[in-house]
Amino acid sequence: MAVGLLSYDISDLCLGKPAIKSLPSSATVGDALSALKKTGEHYLSVWDCNHEKKTEGSGDCRCVGKVCIVDVVVYLCREDNLSDPAAAFQAPLSLLLPEVPGLVRHVESNCSLLEALDLILDGAQNLVVPIQTRRKKQPKSHLSHAHGREFCWITQEDIVRFLLNGIGLFSPIPALSIDSLGIIRSDILVVGYHDPAVSAVDSIALAHAEQTSVAVVAPDGTLIGEISPATVAACGETVAAAILALSAGDLMSYIDCGGPPSHLIWAVKARLREQNLEGMMELLGELSYGSLSSSDDESPAPGGAESPMGPLRTTRSMRSRMVRRSEAIVCQKGSSLVAVMIQALAHRVNYVWVVDDECGLAGIVTFSDVLMVFREHFQAYE
């Protein structure tokens, strides 16, 4: 029976998970960006550590948040950073941390699965769990924690994957449609295909905080694609210039696999100049045409001039996406709960868009909605 899953501790989900990489809260925005690029991690944890007292139990380390390249991109798009983005990198890292409390929560390794599930449904995105690891000599750049402890973190995806492994215990719920379960949300973030991409910056930031995405729609409401925070992060901080200069539709083309077409890069250059954003051009002016999509027919400017954009890097999160990065993952109202779970896990996203027979956008289903279904099922055994 499903009640057997309640006997598991959160430490059972930590098996095989690596220790999270860390940054001190005293770091700068530039330090965070450099560390994200160097490690190839999608997120880095941010810590406040006090090692001044050496007596047992007195050292204190707390994870106060997490940082991602999308945080840097949104920060660069703020109006007060446009004229001098280089100076923005000297700002304290704390400016990137969300003001929403409780997104990161510490739990002990004996925390029950049910307790962890309640914390996730209460708004926590990452649960920080102490792990037992064999001590190794750490590089100088590694942030050490009090008493040499190391931690991993558990996410919504980890819990959904764990529940999927025992999905047969929940019959017949997994076979029910998402429509009949009432978990299709209508409060979605949307931008028009022809709208300026910069108009979606606040939506991108909100989607990042809520672990969802921004739908790109045609005037008739047809879902064309998406601008997801994960995609923005995978493209690197240089995508900030494209957001400032392009329409939402052109931004989708810019972030698709293979690299941005050269005509869009030159469009970005021209529009940044029109807006007198020379600082942004100087900061992001190292991209060579060897990084451009080989399928693009445009040629670089005479004399081998470089594009105004910064270097594009193929990160692990980019390689994990086997579809076009702006292509939305969709289902229909009649799709079963288990089908949606599998679909989201397969594409490493926390949500699936719901469309009608005409590809009109009908809503979204998130991991939070899925986990609520299982939490209500567990209530019968409390």
C-alpha positions in Angstrom: 0.0 0.0 0.0 1.0 3.6 -0.5 1.2 4.0 3.3 4.5 2.1 3.2 6.1 5.1 1.5 5.5 7.2 4.6 8.2 5.1 6.4 10.9 6.6 4.3 13.2 9.3 5.5 14.4 12.2 3.3 17.9 10.7 3.5 16.7 7.8 1.4 16.3 10.2 -1.5 19.8 11.5 -1.0 21.5 8.3 -1.9 24.0 8.9 -4.7 23.4 12.7 -4.7 26.5 14.8 -4.8 27.3 17.5 -2.2 26.0 20.9 -3.3 28.5 23.5 -4.4 28.5 26.6 -2.4 29.2 30.4 -2.4 29.6 32.7 0.6 27.0 35.3 1.0 29.9 37.9 0.9 30.5 37.1 -2.7 29.7 39.5 -5.6 27.5 39.1 -8.6 30.6 38.6 -10.7 31.9 36.0 -8.3 28.6 34.1 -8.7 28.6 34.2 -12.4 32.2 33.1 -12.6 31.5 30.1 -10.3 28.4 29.1 -12.2 30.4 29.1 -15.5 33.3 27.2 -13.9 31.3 24.5 -12.3 28.7 24.1 -15.0 26.0 23.9 -12.3 22.5 25.2 -12.9 22.3 26.5 -9.3 24.8 27.2 -6.6 23.8 27.5 -2.9 24.6 30.6 -1.0 25.7 30.3 2.7 26.2 32.4 5.8 29.0 30.7 7.8 30.4 31.8 11.2 33.6 29.8 12.0 35.0 32.3 14.5 34.2 30.1 17.5 36.0 26.8 17.5 34.2 25.0 20.3 32.0 22.0 19.5 28.6 23.1 18.4 29.4 26.8 18.2 30.2 27.0 14.5 27.1 27.9 12.5 26.4 27.5 8.7 23.1 28.3 7.1 22.1 28.1 3.4 20.3 31.4 2.8 19.4 30.9 -0.8 20.5 29.8 -4.3 21.7 31.6 -7.3 21.4 30.8 -11.0 22.5 32.5 -14.2 18.9 33.6 -14.9 19.2 35.7 -11.7 22.1 37.5 -13.2 20.3 38.0 -16.5 17.2 39.5 -14.9 19.6 41.7 -12.8 21.4 43.0 -15.9 18.1 43.9 -17.5 17.2 46.3 -14.7 17.1 49.9 -15.8 19.7 51.1 -13.3 22.2 48.5 -14.6 21.8 49.1 -18.4 24.3 52.0 -18.7 27.1 50.3 -16.8 26.6 46.5 -16.6 30.3 46.0 -15.8 29.8 47.9 -12.5 26.7 45.7 -11.8 29.0 42.7 -11.4 30.7 44.4 -8.4 27.4 44.5 -6.5 26.9 42.1 -3.5 25.4 38.7 -4.3 22.6 39.4 -1.8 20.9 41.5 -4.5 20.2 38.4 -6.5 18.6 36.5 -3.7 14.8 36.5 -3.8 12.9 38.3 -1.1 10.5 35.5 -0.9 11.3 33.6 2.4 11.4 29.9 2.8 12.5 28.9 -0.8 15.4 27.0 0.8 14.8 25.1 4.0 17.2 23.1 6.2 16.0 19.6 7.4 17.7 16.8 9.3 18.4 13.5 7.5 15.7 11.8 9.6 13.0 14.1 8.3 10.1 12.0 7.0 8.9 12.0 3.4 5.6 13.4 4.6 7.2 16.3 6.4 9.4 17.0 3.4 6.3 16.9 1.1 4.6 19.4 3.4 7.5 21.8 3.3 7.6 21.6 -0.5 3.9 22.3 -0.7 4.4 25.2 1.7 6.7 26.9 -0.9 10.1 25.4 -0.3 12.0 24.7 -3.6 15.0 23.1 -2.1 15.5 21.1 1.1 19.0 21.2 2.4 19.9 17.8 3.9 23.2 16.8 5.6 24.9 13.9 4.0 27.6 11.4 5.1 30.6 11.7 2.7 34.1 10.5 2.8 36.2 13.6 3.5 38.4 14.8 0.7 40.9 17.6 0.4 38.8 20.6 -0.9 40.1 23.1 -3.4 40.8 26.6 -2.2 37.7 27.9 -3.9 35.5 25.5 -2.0 33.4 26.9 0.8 33.8 24.8 4.0 31.0 24.4 6.4 31.1 24.1 10.2 32.5 20.8 11.4 33.2 19.7 7.9 29.6 18.9 7.1 28.4 18.5 3.5 24.9 18.8 2.2 22.8 17.8 -0.8 19.4 19.2 -1.7 16.1 17.6 -2.5 13.7 19.2 -5.0 10.2 18.8 -6.2 11.6 16.7 -9.1 13.3 14.3 -6.7 10.0 13.7 -4.8 7.9 13.3 -7.9 10.5 10.8 -9.3 10.4 8.9 -6.0 6.6 8.7 -6.1 6.6 7.6 -9.7 8.8 4.6 -8.8 5.9 3.4 -6.6 3.1 4.7 -8.7 1.2 1.3 -8.8 0.6 1.7 -5.1 -1.7 4.7 -5.7 -4.1 3.0 -8.2 -6.5 4.2 -9.6 -5.3 7.9 -9.1 -2.5 7.8 -11.6 -4.8 6.8 -14.4 -7.2 9.7 -13.8 -7.1 12.7 -16.1 -5.6 16.0 -15.0 -8.9 17.6 -15.8 -10.9 15.3 -13.5 -8.4 15.8 -10.8 -8.9 19.6 -11.1 -5.2 20.5 -11.2 -5.1 22.6 -14.4 -4.1 26.1 -13.5 -5.4 29.1 -15.5 -3.2 31.7 -13.8 -0.3 31.5 -16.3 2.4 33.9 -17.5 2.0 34.9 -21.1 3.8 37.2 -23.6 2.7 37.9 -27.2 4.8 36.7 -30.1 5.3 40.2 -31.4 5.7 41.9 -28.0 9.1 43.2 -26.9 11.0 40.5 -25.0 12.0 43.0 -22.4 8.3 43.3 -21.5 8.5 39.7 -20.2 11.5 40.3 -17.8 9.2 40.5 -14.7 7.4 37.4 -15.9 10.6 35.5 -16.4 11.7 36.5 -12.9 8.3 35.3 -11.5 8.4 32.1 -13.5 11.9 31.5 -12.1 10.6 32.0 -8.5 7.6 29.7 -9.2 9.6 27.1 -11.2 7.3 27.5 -14.3 7.7 29.3 -17.6 6.4 32.1 -19.8 4.2 31.1 -22.7 4.6 32.8 -26.1 1.2 33.0 -27.8 -0.2 34.2 -31.1 -2.9 36.9 -31.2 -5.5 34.2 -31.3 -4.2 32.5 -28.1 -2.4 29.7 -29.9 0.6 28.4 -28.0 3.7 29.0 -30.1 6.5 28.2 -27.7 7.9 29.4 -24.4 10.6 31.5 -22.8 11.7 29.4 -19.8 14.1 30.4 -17.0 16.0 27.2 -17.6 16.5 28.2 -21.2 17.6 31.7 -20.3 20.1 30.3 -17.8 21.4 27.8 -20.3 22.1 30.5 -22.8 24.4 32.4 -20.4 24.4 36.0 -19.3 24.8 37.3 -22.8 21.2 36.6 -23.6 20.4 39.8 -21.5 21.3 41.9 -24.6 19.0 39.9 -26.8 16.1 40.3 -24.3 16.7 44.1 -24.4 16.7 44.3 -28.2 14.4 41.6 -29.6 10.8 40.7 -29.8 9.6 37.6 -27.9 9.3 35.7 -31.2 12.8 36.7 -32.3 14.1 35.8 -28.8 12.7 32.3 -29.3 14.8 32.0 -32.5 17.8 33.4 -30.7 17.7 30.7 -27.9 17.0 27.7 -30.1 19.6 25.0 -30.3 22.6 25.6 -32.6 23.3 29.1 -31.5 21.7 32.4 -32.6 21.4 33.3 -36.3 23.9 36.0 -37.3 21.1 38.3 -38.6 19.6 38.4 -35.1 23.0 39.1 -33.6 23.5 42.1 -35.9 19.9 43.2 -35.1 20.8 43.2 -31.4 23.9 45.2 -32.1 22.0 47.8 -34.1 19.2 48.1 -31.5 21.6 48.4 -28.6 23.2 51.3 -30.4 19.9 52.9 -31.1 19.2 52.8 -27.3 22.7 54.1 -26.5 23.5 50.9 -24.5 27.2 51.0 -25.4 28.1 49.6 -22.0 26.0 46.4 -22.7 27.7 46.0 -26.1 31.2 46.4 -24.6 30.4 43.9 -21.8 29.0 41.3 -24.2 31.3 41.8 -27.2 33.4 38.7 -27.3 31.3 36.2 -29.4 33.1 34.9 -32.4 31.2 33.7 -35.5 32.5 30.2 -34.9 29.8 30.0 -32.2 27.0 30.7 -34.6 24.6 28.2 -36.0 26.1 26.5 -39.1 22.6 26.5 -40.7 22.4 30.2 -40.9 23.0 31.7 -44.3 24.1 35.2 -43.1 27.8 36.0 -43.3 29.7 38.1 -40.7 30.6 41.6 -41.4 33.4 42.4 -43.8 36.9 42.2 -42.2 35.9 39.5 -39.7 34.4 42.0 -37.2 33.1 40.4 -34.1 29.5 40.4 -33.0 28.4 42.5 -30.0 27.4 39.5 -28.0 29.4 37.6 -25.4 30.7 34.0 -25.6 28.1 31.3 -25.8 28.8 28.1 -23.8 27.2 24.7 -24.2 26.4 23.8 -20.6 25.2 20.6 -19.1 21.6 21.9 -18.9 21.7 22.8 -22.6 22.8 19.4 -23.6 20.1 17.7 -21.5 17.4 19.2 -23.7 16.8 17.1 -26.8 14.2 19.3 -28.3 14.4 22.9 -29.4 14.8 24.9 -26.3 11.9 27.3 -27.0 9.6 24.4 -27.8 6.9 24.0 -25.2 6.1 20.6 -23.6 2.3 20.1 -23.9 -0.5 17.7 -23.0 -4.3 17.8 -23.2 -7.0 17.9 -20.5 -7.6 14.2 -21.0 -4.0 13.3 -20.3 -3.6 11.0 -17.3 -1.7 12.1 -14.2 1.0 9.5 -14.6 1.5 10.5 -18.3 2.1 14.1 -17.3 4.5 13.1 -14.6 6.5 11.0 -17.0 6.5 13.7 -19.6 7.8 16.4 -17.2 10.4 14.2 -15.8 11.6 13.1 -19.2 12.2 16.7 -20.2 13.5 17.9 -16.8 10.9 20.5 -16.3 8.5 21.2 -13.4 5.4 21.8 -15.5 3.6 20.8 -18.6 1.4 23.2 -20.7 -2.2 22.2 -21.4 -3.6 22.9 -24.8 -6.9 22.2 -26.6 -7.4 20.5 -29.9 -6.6 23.7 -31.8 -3.4 24.2 -29.8 -5.0 27.0 -27.8 -3.4 27.5 -24.4 -5.7 26.1 -21.8 -3.5 26.2 -18.7 -0.6 24.6 -17.0 0.0 21.7 -14.6 3.0 22.0 -12.2 4.8 19.6 -9.9 3.2 21.4 -7.0 -0.2 20.5 -8.3 0.8 16.9 -8.8 2.3 16.6 -5.3 -0.9 18.0 -3.8 -2.8 15.0 -5.3 -0.5 12.6 -3.5 -0.6 14.6 -0.3 -4.3 14.4 -0.2 -4.1 10.7 -0.7 -1.7 10.4 2.2 -4.1 12.2 4.5 -6.2 9.1 4.8 -3.4 7.4 6.6 -2.5 10.1 9.1 
